């Protein structure tokens, strides 16, 4: 059915509201003028200034390391949590376990950051790179658990049962049968966890320490003194990286789905 003019107008306004600020930020990252609100012509000068800003580059490197490590740990823990919730049935303490997994979804980030800060202080842990990484792992694993759990709920367990009946050990069955089939969901969970880690400001500000300033904290501290074009430049690079990651994940998911459909057709053809 062809959308009406009203529907098209509402959709266009929604997209403009969501993406117009991002487009403006990208455009003004190529502004030759130092005044971010005055267009002075096209220039790549602020990207050069950005690369020469050692403090900004150090913060970006720390953010990338925290994102990769916390996303990987969160993906492993979130996948295991999803397996436990889907495969183990109603085990003792299931309600408490699921509540602890999903709590960061509904809990304000200020509360999460403050509670982690009090935990690290009580344990006598010096705040720095690893405390930020642990904090990000704590709140990203729940998102991975939800994504992987939704895939496991529609998973055809007859493939696992066939492998087990043929003598394949459970661990090998998981890595040879289960994991390849749920891999698109696992990769999507990793991308989501990595994006959330890159974006986090509140929790990182509570758990960071000397020498572990992340890029959002660095940007926030500089923006309080005034927005500079080099901030626009590094934000544009972050947007480009996230966009490329989303596109890569989408292509990988589509290829995996096409491969699964092709394998199913081959199995049906061989059976007939």
TISE-105294 format. One record per residue (C-alpha): residue in one letter; residue number from 1; x, y, z. Coordinates in Angstrom, 2 decimals. Layout:
<pt r="A" k="NUM" xx="X" yy="Y" zz="Z"/>
...
# end
This chain:
<pt r="X" k="1" xx="0.00" yy="0.00" zz="0.00"/>
<pt r="X" k="2" xx="1.34" yy="3.41" zz="-0.97"/>
<pt r="X" k="3" xx="2.03" yy="5.61" zz="2.07"/>
<pt r="X" k="4" xx="-0.03" yy="8.78" zz="2.36"/>
<pt r="X" k="5" xx="1.48" yy="12.26" zz="2.24"/>
<pt r="X" k="6" xx="0.93" yy="12.63" zz="5.98"/>
<pt r="X" k="7" xx="2.80" yy="9.39" zz="6.72"/>
<pt r="X" k="8" xx="5.68" yy="10.42" zz="4.47"/>
<pt r="X" k="9" xx="5.85" yy="13.84" zz="6.14"/>
<pt r="X" k="10" xx="5.89" yy="12.37" zz="9.66"/>
<pt r="X" k="11" xx="8.58" yy="9.86" zz="8.63"/>
<pt r="X" k="12" xx="10.71" yy="12.60" zz="7.10"/>
<pt r="X" k="13" xx="10.39" yy="14.76" zz="10.23"/>
<pt r="X" k="14" xx="11.35" yy="11.82" zz="12.44"/>
<pt r="X" k="15" xx="14.46" yy="11.10" zz="10.35"/>
<pt r="X" k="16" xx="15.36" yy="14.79" zz="10.32"/>
<pt r="X" k="17" xx="15.00" yy="14.99" zz="14.11"/>
<pt r="X" k="18" xx="17.23" yy="11.94" zz="14.57"/>
<pt r="X" k="19" xx="19.93" yy="12.50" zz="11.97"/>
<pt r="X" k="20" xx="20.04" yy="16.24" zz="11.21"/>
<pt r="X" k="21" xx="22.31" yy="16.98" zz="14.24"/>
<pt r="X" k="22" xx="24.68" yy="14.20" zz="13.16"/>
<pt r="X" k="23" xx="24.79" yy="15.55" zz="9.59"/>
<pt r="X" k="24" xx="25.50" yy="19.07" zz="10.87"/>
<pt r="X" k="25" xx="28.31" yy="17.75" zz="13.08"/>
<pt r="X" k="26" xx="29.89" yy="15.92" zz="10.14"/>
<pt r="X" k="27" xx="29.61" yy="18.93" zz="7.82"/>
<pt r="X" k="28" xx="31.17" yy="21.33" zz="10.33"/>
<pt r="X" k="29" xx="34.06" yy="18.95" zz="10.99"/>
<pt r="X" k="30" xx="35.31" yy="20.12" zz="7.55"/>
<pt r="X" k="31" xx="34.87" yy="23.79" zz="8.43"/>
<pt r="X" k="32" xx="37.94" yy="25.95" zz="7.88"/>
<pt r="X" k="33" xx="36.81" yy="28.47" zz="10.50"/>
<pt r="X" k="34" xx="37.58" yy="27.95" zz="14.16"/>
<pt r="X" k="35" xx="34.07" yy="29.16" zz="15.00"/>
<pt r="X" k="36" xx="31.88" yy="26.08" zz="14.81"/>
<pt r="X" k="37" xx="28.78" yy="28.12" zz="13.97"/>
<pt r="X" k="38" xx="30.36" yy="30.10" zz="11.09"/>
<pt r="X" k="39" xx="31.16" yy="28.34" zz="7.84"/>
<pt r="X" k="40" xx="34.59" yy="29.38" zz="6.56"/>
<pt r="X" k="41" xx="35.02" yy="26.98" zz="3.65"/>
<pt r="X" k="42" xx="36.02" yy="23.36" zz="3.22"/>
<pt r="X" k="43" xx="39.18" yy="22.20" zz="5.00"/>
<pt r="X" k="44" xx="40.79" yy="19.07" zz="6.46"/>
<pt r="X" k="45" xx="42.89" yy="21.12" zz="8.86"/>
<pt r="X" k="46" xx="41.00" yy="20.08" zz="11.98"/>
<pt r="X" k="47" xx="41.62" yy="16.41" zz="11.27"/>
<pt r="X" k="48" xx="45.35" yy="17.20" zz="11.25"/>
<pt r="X" k="49" xx="44.97" yy="19.13" zz="14.50"/>
<pt r="X" k="50" xx="43.05" yy="16.21" zz="15.98"/>
<pt r="X" k="51" xx="45.83" yy="13.72" zz="15.15"/>
<pt r="X" k="52" xx="48.41" yy="16.03" zz="16.74"/>
<pt r="X" k="53" xx="46.36" yy="16.34" zz="19.96"/>
<pt r="X" k="54" xx="48.11" yy="13.73" zz="22.10"/>
<pt r="X" k="55" xx="45.60" yy="13.89" zz="24.94"/>
<pt r="X" k="56" xx="42.70" yy="13.25" zz="22.57"/>
<pt r="X" k="57" xx="44.51" yy="10.36" zz="20.86"/>
<pt r="X" k="58" xx="45.41" yy="8.75" zz="24.20"/>
<pt r="X" k="59" xx="41.77" yy="8.94" zz="25.28"/>
<pt r="X" k="60" xx="40.66" yy="7.42" zz="21.96"/>
<pt r="X" k="61" xx="43.15" yy="4.54" zz="22.35"/>
<pt r="X" k="62" xx="41.98" yy="3.85" zz="25.91"/>
<pt r="X" k="63" xx="38.35" yy="3.92" zz="24.77"/>
<pt r="X" k="64" xx="39.05" yy="1.45" zz="21.95"/>
<pt r="X" k="65" xx="40.87" yy="-0.95" zz="24.29"/>
<pt r="X" k="66" xx="38.14" yy="-0.75" zz="26.92"/>
<pt r="X" k="67" xx="35.48" yy="-1.27" zz="24.25"/>
<pt r="X" k="68" xx="37.09" yy="-4.33" zz="22.67"/>
<pt r="X" k="69" xx="37.93" yy="-6.05" zz="25.98"/>
<pt r="X" k="70" xx="34.63" yy="-5.28" zz="27.71"/>
<pt r="X" k="71" xx="32.59" yy="-6.22" zz="24.63"/>
<pt r="X" k="72" xx="34.44" yy="-9.53" zz="24.33"/>
<pt r="X" k="73" xx="34.06" yy="-10.38" zz="28.03"/>
<pt r="X" k="74" xx="30.44" yy="-9.22" zz="28.00"/>
<pt r="X" k="75" xx="29.72" yy="-11.35" zz="24.93"/>
<pt r="X" k="76" xx="31.18" yy="-14.48" zz="26.52"/>
<pt r="X" k="77" xx="29.38" yy="-13.95" zz="29.84"/>
<pt r="X" k="78" xx="26.14" yy="-12.85" zz="28.17"/>
<pt r="X" k="79" xx="26.12" yy="-15.89" zz="25.88"/>
<pt r="X" k="80" xx="26.68" yy="-18.24" zz="28.83"/>
<pt r="X" k="81" xx="23.91" yy="-16.48" zz="30.77"/>
<pt r="X" k="82" xx="21.53" yy="-16.83" zz="27.83"/>
<pt r="X" k="83" xx="22.35" yy="-20.54" zz="27.56"/>
<pt r="X" k="84" xx="21.67" yy="-21.01" zz="31.26"/>
<pt r="X" k="85" xx="18.31" yy="-19.22" zz="31.07"/>
<pt r="X" k="86" xx="17.12" yy="-21.08" zz="27.96"/>
<pt r="X" k="87" xx="18.56" yy="-24.56" zz="28.41"/>
<pt r="X" k="88" xx="18.56" yy="-25.23" zz="32.17"/>
<pt r="X" k="89" xx="14.82" yy="-24.81" zz="32.74"/>
<pt r="X" k="90" xx="13.58" yy="-23.78" zz="36.19"/>
<pt r="X" k="91" xx="16.68" yy="-24.27" zz="38.31"/>
<pt r="X" k="92" xx="16.89" yy="-23.03" zz="41.93"/>
<pt r="X" k="93" xx="17.62" yy="-19.31" zz="42.00"/>
<pt r="X" k="94" xx="16.55" yy="-18.75" zz="38.39"/>
<pt r="X" k="95" xx="14.42" yy="-15.73" zz="39.30"/>
<pt r="X" k="96" xx="17.30" yy="-14.11" zz="41.22"/>
<pt r="X" k="97" xx="19.77" yy="-14.93" zz="38.44"/>
<pt r="X" k="98" xx="17.59" yy="-13.47" zz="35.67"/>
<pt r="X" k="99" xx="16.87" yy="-10.41" zz="37.81"/>
<pt r="X" k="100" xx="20.58" yy="-9.79" zz="38.31"/>
<pt r="X" k="101" xx="21.21" yy="-10.19" zz="34.58"/>
<pt r="X" k="102" xx="18.47" yy="-7.77" zz="33.52"/>
<pt r="X" k="103" xx="18.87" yy="-5.24" zz="36.36"/>
<pt r="X" k="104" xx="21.32" yy="-2.95" zz="34.48"/>
<pt r="X" k="105" xx="18.70" yy="-2.53" zz="31.74"/>
<pt r="X" k="106" xx="16.29" yy="-0.69" zz="34.00"/>
<pt r="X" k="107" xx="18.66" yy="0.72" zz="36.59"/>
<pt r="X" k="108" xx="19.78" yy="4.35" zz="36.06"/>
<pt r="X" k="109" xx="23.42" yy="4.62" zz="35.04"/>
<pt r="X" k="110" xx="24.10" yy="6.94" zz="37.96"/>
<pt r="X" k="111" xx="23.05" yy="4.19" zz="40.39"/>
<pt r="X" k="112" xx="25.11" yy="1.58" zz="38.54"/>
<pt r="X" k="113" xx="28.19" yy="3.79" zz="38.46"/>
<pt r="X" k="114" xx="27.87" yy="4.79" zz="42.12"/>
<pt r="X" k="115" xx="27.38" yy="1.19" zz="43.27"/>
<pt r="X" k="116" xx="30.44" yy="0.04" zz="41.31"/>
<pt r="X" k="117" xx="32.45" yy="2.94" zz="42.75"/>
<pt r="X" k="118" xx="31.49" yy="1.94" zz="46.30"/>
<pt r="X" k="119" xx="32.37" yy="-1.68" zz="45.50"/>
<pt r="X" k="120" xx="35.84" yy="-0.78" zz="44.23"/>
<pt r="X" k="121" xx="36.44" yy="1.49" zz="47.22"/>
<pt r="X" k="122" xx="35.34" yy="-1.24" zz="49.65"/>
<pt r="X" k="123" xx="37.66" yy="-3.76" zz="47.98"/>
<pt r="X" k="124" xx="40.53" yy="-1.29" zz="47.98"/>
<pt r="X" k="125" xx="40.93" yy="-1.45" zz="44.19"/>
<pt r="X" k="126" xx="42.71" yy="1.46" zz="42.56"/>
<pt r="X" k="127" xx="40.48" yy="2.96" zz="39.91"/>
<pt r="X" k="128" xx="41.85" yy="2.99" zz="36.40"/>
<pt r="X" k="129" xx="41.72" yy="1.10" zz="33.12"/>
<pt r="X" k="130" xx="40.59" yy="-2.25" zz="34.51"/>
<pt r="X" k="131" xx="37.88" yy="-0.85" zz="36.77"/>
<pt r="X" k="132" xx="36.34" yy="0.92" zz="33.76"/>
<pt r="X" k="133" xx="36.60" yy="-2.32" zz="31.76"/>
<pt r="X" k="134" xx="34.90" yy="-4.33" zz="34.53"/>
<pt r="X" k="135" xx="32.17" yy="-1.71" zz="34.84"/>
<pt r="X" k="136" xx="31.48" yy="-1.75" zz="31.11"/>
<pt r="X" k="137" xx="31.43" yy="-5.55" zz="31.08"/>
<pt r="X" k="138" xx="28.89" yy="-5.50" zz="33.89"/>
<pt r="X" k="139" xx="26.30" yy="-3.41" zz="32.07"/>
<pt r="X" k="140" xx="26.92" yy="-4.62" zz="28.49"/>
<pt r="X" k="141" xx="26.59" yy="-8.35" zz="29.15"/>
<pt r="X" k="142" xx="22.86" yy="-8.01" zz="29.83"/>
<pt r="X" k="143" xx="22.29" yy="-6.64" zz="26.32"/>
<pt r="X" k="144" xx="24.22" yy="-9.55" zz="24.83"/>
<pt r="X" k="145" xx="22.19" yy="-12.00" zz="26.93"/>
<pt r="X" k="146" xx="18.92" yy="-10.62" zz="25.55"/>
<pt r="X" k="147" xx="20.08" yy="-10.79" zz="21.91"/>
<pt r="X" k="148" xx="21.47" yy="-14.32" zz="22.21"/>
<pt r="X" k="149" xx="18.51" yy="-15.53" zz="24.27"/>
<pt r="X" k="150" xx="16.07" yy="-14.42" zz="21.57"/>
<pt r="X" k="151" xx="18.03" yy="-16.50" zz="19.04"/>
<pt r="X" k="152" xx="18.21" yy="-19.55" zz="21.29"/>
<pt r="X" k="153" xx="14.44" yy="-19.52" zz="21.85"/>
<pt r="X" k="154" xx="13.93" yy="-20.17" zz="18.11"/>
<pt r="X" k="155" xx="16.86" yy="-22.59" zz="17.79"/>
<pt r="X" k="156" xx="16.16" yy="-26.05" zz="16.34"/>
<pt r="X" k="157" xx="17.57" yy="-28.40" zz="18.97"/>
<pt r="X" k="158" xx="17.11" yy="-31.46" zz="16.75"/>
<pt r="X" k="159" xx="20.49" yy="-30.65" zz="15.18"/>
<pt r="X" k="160" xx="22.18" yy="-30.82" zz="18.58"/>
<pt r="X" k="161" xx="20.31" yy="-34.00" zz="19.48"/>
<pt r="X" k="162" xx="21.40" yy="-35.62" zz="16.22"/>
<pt r="X" k="163" xx="25.05" yy="-34.76" zz="16.92"/>
<pt r="X" k="164" xx="24.78" yy="-36.12" zz="20.48"/>
<pt r="X" k="165" xx="23.12" yy="-39.32" zz="19.24"/>
<pt r="X" k="166" xx="26.06" yy="-39.82" zz="16.86"/>
<pt r="X" k="167" xx="28.49" yy="-39.68" zz="19.79"/>
<pt r="X" k="168" xx="29.64" yy="-36.06" zz="19.65"/>
<pt r="X" k="169" xx="30.56" yy="-34.75" zz="23.14"/>
<pt r="X" k="170" xx="28.42" yy="-31.86" zz="24.47"/>
<pt r="X" k="171" xx="31.26" yy="-29.33" zz="24.41"/>
<pt r="X" k="172" xx="32.21" yy="-30.24" zz="20.85"/>
<pt r="X" k="173" xx="28.53" yy="-30.13" zz="19.86"/>
<pt r="X" k="174" xx="28.29" yy="-26.60" zz="21.16"/>
<pt r="X" k="175" xx="31.34" yy="-25.37" zz="19.22"/>
<pt r="X" k="176" xx="30.57" yy="-27.32" zz="16.03"/>
<pt r="X" k="177" xx="26.77" yy="-27.05" zz="15.87"/>
<pt r="X" k="178" xx="25.28" yy="-24.51" zz="18.27"/>
<pt r="X" k="179" xx="27.80" yy="-21.68" zz="18.11"/>
<pt r="X" k="180" xx="27.96" yy="-21.43" zz="14.28"/>
<pt r="X" k="181" xx="24.15" yy="-21.24" zz="14.12"/>
<pt r="X" k="182" xx="23.83" yy="-18.56" zz="16.78"/>
<pt r="X" k="183" xx="26.96" yy="-16.71" zz="15.64"/>
<pt r="X" k="184" xx="25.05" yy="-13.84" zz="13.93"/>
<pt r="X" k="185" xx="23.29" yy="-13.10" zz="17.24"/>
<pt r="X" k="186" xx="26.59" yy="-13.33" zz="19.13"/>
<pt r="X" k="187" xx="28.24" yy="-10.90" zz="16.68"/>
<pt r="X" k="188" xx="25.27" yy="-8.55" zz="16.92"/>
<pt r="X" k="189" xx="25.54" yy="-8.67" zz="20.70"/>
<pt r="X" k="190" xx="29.26" yy="-7.89" zz="20.50"/>
<pt r="X" k="191" xx="28.64" yy="-4.91" zz="18.22"/>
<pt r="X" k="192" xx="25.93" yy="-3.61" zz="20.55"/>
<pt r="X" k="193" xx="28.19" yy="-4.03" zz="23.60"/>
<pt r="X" k="194" xx="31.08" yy="-2.28" zz="21.83"/>
<pt r="X" k="195" xx="28.85" yy="0.63" zz="20.78"/>
<pt r="X" k="196" xx="27.50" yy="1.02" zz="24.31"/>
<pt r="X" k="197" xx="31.03" yy="1.02" zz="25.71"/>
<pt r="X" k="198" xx="32.14" yy="3.70" zz="23.25"/>
<pt r="X" k="199" xx="29.16" yy="5.85" zz="24.15"/>
<pt r="X" k="200" xx="29.28" yy="5.55" zz="27.94"/>
<pt r="X" k="201" xx="30.07" yy="8.64" zz="29.98"/>
<pt r="X" k="202" xx="28.28" yy="8.31" zz="33.32"/>
<pt r="X" k="203" xx="29.54" yy="4.90" zz="34.49"/>
<pt r="X" k="204" xx="33.07" yy="5.59" zz="33.22"/>
<pt r="X" k="205" xx="33.20" yy="8.90" zz="35.10"/>
<pt r="X" k="206" xx="32.49" yy="7.05" zz="38.37"/>
<pt r="X" k="207" xx="34.96" yy="4.21" zz="37.85"/>
<pt r="X" k="208" xx="37.85" yy="5.89" zz="36.03"/>
<pt r="X" k="209" xx="41.09" yy="7.01" zz="37.57"/>
<pt r="X" k="210" xx="44.38" yy="8.74" zz="36.68"/>
<pt r="X" k="211" xx="45.64" yy="7.73" zz="33.25"/>
<pt r="X" k="212" xx="42.34" yy="6.11" zz="32.22"/>
<pt r="X" k="213" xx="40.38" yy="9.00" zz="30.74"/>
<pt r="X" k="214" xx="38.03" yy="7.70" zz="28.06"/>
<pt r="X" k="215" xx="37.12" yy="9.66" zz="24.96"/>
<pt r="X" k="216" xx="33.57" yy="10.62" zz="26.09"/>
<pt r="X" k="217" xx="34.98" yy="12.01" zz="29.33"/>
<pt r="X" k="218" xx="37.69" yy="13.88" zz="27.42"/>
<pt r="X" k="219" xx="35.15" yy="15.33" zz="24.97"/>
<pt r="X" k="220" xx="32.80" yy="16.34" zz="27.78"/>
<pt r="X" k="221" xx="35.57" yy="18.11" zz="29.67"/>
<pt r="X" k="222" xx="36.59" yy="20.05" zz="26.55"/>
<pt r="X" k="223" xx="33.02" yy="20.86" zz="25.48"/>
<pt r="X" k="224" xx="32.41" yy="22.54" zz="28.85"/>
<pt r="X" k="225" xx="35.04" yy="25.09" zz="27.78"/>
<pt r="X" k="226" xx="33.59" yy="25.43" zz="24.28"/>
<pt r="X" k="227" xx="33.09" yy="23.21" zz="21.24"/>
<pt r="X" k="228" xx="36.10" yy="23.13" zz="18.89"/>
<pt r="X" k="229" xx="36.15" yy="21.78" zz="15.30"/>
<pt r="X" k="230" xx="38.59" yy="19.04" zz="16.29"/>
<pt r="X" k="231" xx="35.87" yy="17.61" zz="18.56"/>
<pt r="X" k="232" xx="33.62" yy="17.49" zz="15.51"/>
<pt r="X" k="233" xx="36.38" yy="15.72" zz="13.59"/>
<pt r="X" k="234" xx="36.92" yy="12.92" zz="16.09"/>
<pt r="X" k="235" xx="33.16" yy="12.49" zz="16.56"/>
<pt r="X" k="236" xx="32.85" yy="12.13" zz="12.78"/>
<pt r="X" k="237" xx="35.47" yy="9.39" zz="12.80"/>
<pt r="X" k="238" xx="33.60" yy="7.59" zz="15.60"/>
<pt r="X" k="239" xx="30.35" yy="7.83" zz="13.62"/>
<pt r="X" k="240" xx="32.11" yy="6.40" zz="10.55"/>
<pt r="X" k="241" xx="33.58" yy="3.50" zz="12.54"/>
<pt r="X" k="242" xx="30.23" yy="2.61" zz="14.12"/>
<pt r="X" k="243" xx="28.50" yy="2.87" zz="10.74"/>
<pt r="X" k="244" xx="31.05" yy="0.57" zz="9.11"/>
<pt r="X" k="245" xx="30.67" yy="-1.88" zz="11.98"/>
<pt r="X" k="246" xx="26.89" yy="-1.92" zz="11.64"/>
<pt r="X" k="247" xx="27.14" yy="-2.45" zz="7.88"/>
<pt r="X" k="248" xx="29.66" yy="-5.27" zz="8.35"/>
<pt r="X" k="249" xx="27.46" yy="-6.94" zz="10.97"/>
<pt r="X" k="250" xx="24.42" yy="-6.62" zz="8.71"/>
<pt r="X" k="251" xx="26.26" yy="-8.16" zz="5.76"/>
<pt r="X" k="252" xx="27.58" yy="-10.97" zz="7.94"/>
<pt r="X" k="253" xx="24.09" yy="-11.70" zz="9.28"/>
<pt r="X" k="254" xx="22.58" yy="-11.77" zz="5.79"/>
<pt r="X" k="255" xx="25.30" yy="-14.08" zz="4.50"/>
<pt r="X" k="256" xx="24.84" yy="-16.42" zz="7.45"/>
<pt r="X" k="257" xx="21.08" yy="-16.48" zz="6.87"/>
<pt r="X" k="258" xx="21.55" yy="-17.22" zz="3.16"/>
<pt r="X" k="259" xx="24.04" yy="-19.96" zz="4.03"/>
<pt r="X" k="260" xx="21.58" yy="-21.47" zz="6.48"/>
<pt r="X" k="261" xx="18.77" yy="-21.45" zz="3.90"/>
<pt r="X" k="262" xx="21.06" yy="-23.03" zz="1.30"/>
<pt r="X" k="263" xx="22.11" yy="-25.76" zz="3.73"/>
<pt r="X" k="264" xx="18.47" yy="-26.49" zz="4.58"/>
<pt r="X" k="265" xx="17.59" yy="-26.77" zz="0.89"/>
<pt r="X" k="266" xx="20.52" yy="-29.13" zz="0.32"/>
<pt r="X" k="267" xx="19.43" yy="-31.25" zz="3.28"/>
<pt r="X" k="268" xx="15.88" yy="-31.49" zz="1.94"/>
<pt r="X" k="269" xx="17.12" yy="-32.34" zz="-1.54"/>
<pt r="X" k="270" xx="19.40" yy="-35.07" zz="-0.22"/>
<pt r="X" k="271" xx="16.58" yy="-36.48" zz="1.91"/>
<pt r="X" k="272" xx="14.29" yy="-36.72" zz="-1.12"/>
# end
